[in-house]
Amino acid sequence: MDHDFKFFIREALRKEQGYKCFYCERGFGKTKLTHCTIDHVQPLSRGGTEDWDNLVAACYRCNQLKGNMDYAEFAEFCRGLTKSKLESLTNKISKGKYLNIV
């Protein structure tokens, strides 16, 4: 996808989802795209598609944590996270360390 098309898709997804991350429901704000990413609910690496129904707006943190997990796996993973573990993973992500969870 080219940059302009990605921008259009990301903005449409944000608006459709009420300017909140699909996974954690934290708000993006109506003007900032900074931490908003396009995520494939079923990852491309696992047979997912570029279809609209497989795309969601996700915050950078959730997208990085999800990696190539599908939605059910990610939901299960998140249930096991304690607040301190989530903060630790968030710090690693913000420092640019690559997380390969799965």
VEXMARMI-244621 format. One record per residue (C-alpha): residue in three letters; x, y, z. Coordinates in steps of 0.001 Angstrom, whole numbers, plus 500000, padded with zeros to 6 digits. Each point is the difference from the previous one (the first is absolute). Layout:
N
+-----+--------+--------+--------+
!  aa !     xx !     yy !     zz !
+-----+--------+--------+--------+
! ALA !      X !      Y !      Z !
...
+-----+--------+--------+--------+
//
This chain:
102
+-----+--------+--------+--------+
!  aa !     xx !     yy !     zz !
+-----+--------+--------+--------+
! MET ! 500000 ! 500000 ! 500000 !
! ASP ! 501273 ! 503463 ! 499224 !
! HIS ! 500294 ! 502647 ! 502729 !
! ASP ! 496896 ! 502039 ! 499024 !
! PHE ! 497818 ! 496898 ! 499848 !
! LYS ! 501249 ! 498789 ! 503404 !
! PHE ! 499230 ! 503432 ! 501457 !
! PHE ! 496445 ! 499841 ! 498596 !
! ILE ! 499442 ! 496453 ! 501327 !
! ARG ! 501445 ! 500796 ! 503426 !
! GLU ! 497831 ! 503119 ! 500336 !
! ALA ! 496861 ! 498110 ! 498891 !
! LEU ! 500689 ! 497212 ! 502516 !
! ARG ! 500642 ! 502493 ! 502812 !
! LYS ! 496735 ! 501769 ! 499275 !
! GLU ! 498048 ! 496724 ! 499730 !
! GLN ! 501378 ! 498871 ! 503384 !
! GLY ! 499245 ! 503286 ! 501760 !
! TYR ! 503669 ! 501091 ! 500027 !
! LYS ! 500958 ! 497138 ! 502333 !
! CYS ! 502365 ! 497059 ! 499740 !
! PHE ! 498105 ! 496855 ! 498999 !
! TYR ! 501756 ! 497955 ! 502705 !
! CYS ! 500548 ! 502176 ! 503095 !
! GLU ! 497439 ! 502725 ! 499167 !
! ARG ! 502377 ! 502819 ! 500903 !
! GLY ! 499218 ! 503150 ! 498052 !
! PHE ! 502091 ! 501264 ! 497079 !
! GLY ! 498610 ! 503519 ! 499980 !
! LYS ! 498312 ! 501388 ! 496922 !
! THR ! 503014 ! 501776 ! 498533 !
! LYS ! 503045 ! 497839 ! 500807 !
! LEU ! 500929 ! 496965 ! 497938 !
! THR ! 503283 ! 499537 ! 501825 !
! HIS ! 499363 ! 496814 ! 501899 !
! CYS ! 497281 ! 498599 ! 497774 !
! THR ! 500909 ! 497011 ! 497845 !
! ILE ! 498107 ! 497738 ! 497634 !
! ASP ! 499840 ! 496445 ! 501326 !
! HIS ! 498885 ! 496800 ! 498332 !
! VAL ! 497734 ! 498126 ! 502441 !
! GLN ! 500999 ! 496750 ! 498283 !
! PRO ! 503665 ! 500646 ! 499121 !
! LEU ! 501077 ! 499836 ! 496368 !
! SER ! 502667 ! 497485 ! 501041 !
! ARG ! 497202 ! 497698 ! 501156 !
! GLY ! 497680 ! 500231 ! 497027 !
! GLY ! 498388 ! 503371 ! 500737 !
! THR ! 499030 ! 502376 ! 497224 !
! GLU ! 500076 ! 503729 ! 499251 !
! ASP ! 496173 ! 500016 ! 500027 !
! TRP ! 498291 ! 502776 ! 501963 !
! ASP ! 498459 ! 497448 ! 502392 !
! ASN ! 503499 ! 498854 ! 501022 !
! LEU ! 501360 ! 503509 ! 500705 !
! VAL ! 499753 ! 501963 ! 503238 !
! ALA ! 501588 ! 503124 ! 501437 !
! ALA ! 502290 ! 499046 ! 502870 !
! CYS ! 502328 ! 501987 ! 502194 !
! TYR ! 503687 ! 499366 ! 499437 !
! ARG ! 500335 ! 498176 ! 503327 !
! CYS ! 497201 ! 497508 ! 499298 !
! ASN ! 501179 ! 499419 ! 496434 !
! GLN ! 503523 ! 499212 ! 501194 !
! LEU ! 498784 ! 497788 ! 502837 !
! LYS ! 497652 ! 498100 ! 497691 !
! GLY ! 502722 ! 499212 ! 497468 !
! ASN ! 498727 ! 497160 ! 497802 !
! MET ! 497436 ! 498670 ! 502491 !
! ASP ! 496407 ! 499773 ! 498849 !
! TYR ! 497304 ! 501767 ! 502031 !
! ALA ! 499174 ! 497003 ! 502246 !
! GLU ! 503675 ! 499382 ! 500817 !
! PHE ! 500573 ! 503680 ! 500766 !
! ALA ! 496931 ! 500152 ! 502259 !
! GLU ! 501284 ! 496956 ! 501902 !
! PHE ! 503487 ! 501535 ! 500235 !
! CYS ! 498590 ! 503260 ! 501391 !
! ARG ! 497977 ! 498162 ! 502673 !
! GLY ! 503253 ! 498719 ! 501468 !
! LEU ! 501695 ! 503390 ! 500166 !
! THR ! 500452 ! 501695 ! 503331 !
! LYS ! 500216 ! 503787 ! 500097 !
! SER ! 503750 ! 499884 ! 500742 !
! LYS ! 500650 ! 497536 ! 497137 !
! LEU ! 498065 ! 502227 ! 497594 !
! GLU ! 501987 ! 503061 ! 501113 !
! SER ! 503261 ! 498077 ! 499512 !
! LEU ! 499004 ! 498941 ! 496466 !
! THR ! 498853 ! 503544 ! 499197 !
! ASN ! 503390 ! 501368 ! 501107 !
! LYS ! 501816 ! 497537 ! 497728 !
! ILE ! 497806 ! 501011 ! 497065 !
! SER ! 500502 ! 503729 ! 500616 !
! LYS ! 503787 ! 499495 ! 500058 !
! GLY ! 499814 ! 498400 ! 496562 !
! LYS ! 500789 ! 496479 ! 501149 !
! TYR ! 498406 ! 497417 ! 497724 !
! LEU ! 497608 ! 497634 ! 501707 !
! ASN ! 499464 ! 496563 ! 498547 !
! ILE ! 497329 ! 498628 ! 502274 !
! VAL ! 498766 ! 497096 ! 497934 !
+-----+--------+--------+--------+
//
